[in-house]
Amino acid sequence: MTDGGWDEAAQPPNFLPANSCGYLPFMKTITCVRCGQERDQMPFRPFQNEIGLRVYEQICNVCWQEWLATQKQLMNHYSLDPREPKSKEFLFSNMEKFLFEAKAET
């Protein structure tokens, strides 16, 4: 242990190997079904259900961030409460349309 109290040799229990830069774990690259480009996969599964798995496996992190911005706009515009079942249903429906029915612009 160093004087600062941090043992530099100790690794967190779920430590991932660093990339060539030395500080970030490798991200899996996928071909996104929304934009059609090869990009980094999301770092986590957003929901623990079937749609969450589909999003995680098929949507890139860039498109997911675009959805989060759109979701925020929808929530503000319609004054949605994500705890209400009707609001959740509305957001999930719009998420599916945004991520899986949108065509890549060429």
Summary of the structure (lengths in Angstrom):
residues: 106
radius of gyration: 18.3
end to end distance: 55.3
largest distance: 56.7
contacts: 233
relative contact order: 0.12
helix: 42%
strand: 9%
